[in-house]
Amino acid sequence: TLFFGLAALGIFMFFVGRWQERFGMRKMIAFGTLLTAVNLLTIAFADHLWMLYLWSFLNGAACCFVYTPAMTSVQRWFVQRRGLASGAINFTFGIAAAVTSPLFHRLLEGMGYVGMILSVAGATLVMGMLAVPFTEGPDHLAKREPSSGPAVVKVNFVHGRSLTVKECLATKSFWFLWLTWAFQGAAGIAMVSVATIYGLSKGFSMESAVLVLTAFNLMNGIGRIIMGFLSDLVNRTLAMSTTFFAAAAAYLLLPHVAGVVGTAFLAAVIGLSFGTLFVVSSPLAADCFGTRHFGAILGLVFTAYGFIAGLLGPSLSGYILDNTGGNFTVIFAYLAIFCMMAGIFIRFVIPPDTASEPAASLQDADPESAPTI
């Protein structure tokens, strides 16, 4: 199931980034909301395992239609606080499951499985469509006729020329960022699949084993807004590499910690690094490559996560567990190496020096748009 979801991210992120430049962010998010709601019918009436795989794939695709435009929009609106804005979006995206899971449980008990799914589908459609009108980026809003509203917002960008996708692919920074996503993404997503079974292998109760995964998820969520805020104040690549090296140390220490508290703490450190990967990569990419083709470029970066990280993380770790009789030391050792490699790779992602360049207006970033709304 996880593989199909990640594969959809790898396939659709780039295309959504392209389509949003043509059709606008509102239409992309509206379609993603509709697809999310309708796709829930797939599991509401599923009678075969392949329907679960289909739901996972379409749900991953729907996430692309919501996540990519949302991230692009905030990178363009909040130029001076890209990290914090990215952190807010990623925090909401990451923490949502923790907030809604108890509600789903109550709905399941009170309405049954099909009733619960249909209720969630309806709520998703209504809430998503209510939010859509507020999601467009400043460049598309600037194209409105003067009669559609007063000119009250002045939009400025403080980066240099935005790179095209082709120009981006010719830079070393893009490929080092891509490699970072492949290896740190693998190290992070692997913990989702092994945290609980590792706790059980240590002799923890099911409640304690789930606590290990909970600690990972909490720091994965909360850490996003914290690290997003900090990345606006300190060097972004330094912030990322620091958490990646900390995750490497946590993986190496995991086999040698016996208690639940220590294990949960180390899992939380790994969760922090995983959240940092998501939240800081977006403003870093905007710093390096500009925002005009941000969605498409971010989509290309996500191919590393969708196609490579899923195989190197959950798939490979499961294969090793099966063939080593449940030897987690081997798994944690190679995941620690992945974190170290990512910590080194990210240091080679270098934004261009724009200190001597004048602030570029919206029109400089996108010749088709005007600087005022």
Steps between C-alpha positions, in 0.01 A plus 500: 500500500778742594686420179203596279448823691865601465508398133211737432696782663796424278286503186261790556699762694683621190193504277292688757782754526475550124120505485467758776697747288239463228176455690573674830523371856131526586399256228775256599400502867130478412568194284718345772224553756240345270725203422572441869128494584387287207791260543379417849218308334768256382566380854143552620390217273828312455464124461853417383856593597568664163235761584705597804805541276294707256378723782857551624624595153215743431529645849870565443413670173234712671754608761719634219214715370460657845854504641697635203281806430472575872878495543551709187246757614658560841852519352378786281290680761736485798837580343668610823358212704507211258619256765228590748228494232625166374510376858139600561376314192714193572405500868130494406563231241703285740301539821156452343493125560566543872210744528247307292575142606298520826210656305513221240494244780182652645339519157588136438336391824191713447441477125676187382771473240312614188319777686827630639670504158207678334491760779873566464460529122224758543696701757809492279309633202320778691802623701736477204274695267449768767876547516567499124414868433780611732781288356610681184850643476572874464607474136162367383302739720697788350347421160149596614335799342525820710121498543512166684648652810703787646876513453602439860790255487853565379684178425879481489743214456855526630664226296671522163384355173298181524652201324313294246469127561772434242735750663426353841590149384839631387595611854683295759273637771195329353664158484642523852153597624358205305751262660419644842134415447584151381709408806354708782153430368575128516639527853195694617219305338658169610430589864127515423500133408748364758434706815217289642643160407837605643331589828328162508831325426645675807227344714293815538123476532297604197417832667868571565599390151246739350644773722827471305316575176300774671821672613631485144177645358471776759848636435452449128200734528600749770859514376384624162374833623794539741765426237315705241517801730867439585596455134406866441750602766795268434662336199245255357748232393674517838166448677423201280839333527500541879171313538609235247820426693296490821270241338806294400616500862149404615487203264840379621393529863159334461621137534682588822209669683278272703220714642185634339582862582847487346372321190217750455742791542730369227201440274397860562845621388456304176151649463646850539746436217223364277283804560797728438556336162146589395473848642841649418542351153224718353638842602850376418385405149333840464823669611704300250275485196241775541123468517370534145547125429514398865221242477655309213845506658366383836320223314825382347664499843212284627576232242790402727255454787231327298714255303823458699430569868210257513717219365809578711295561814192285573553242223869430560466505879215249480704278271800510734281422802357197324844369405687570824246365747399848615846654541425869553866586561575449132203715396582784736865495393424549130232759576756690709735497202220642285454785751874575498507505121202736493667724758799532267302534176280784627805717568562512125159654433610862469264790421642762261645812656231765467637745754616738228184468289208744538173359625302370206137588470229253416521613140872410493418153630207449265485727195133415443388646830478846652656606833180625660163353587 
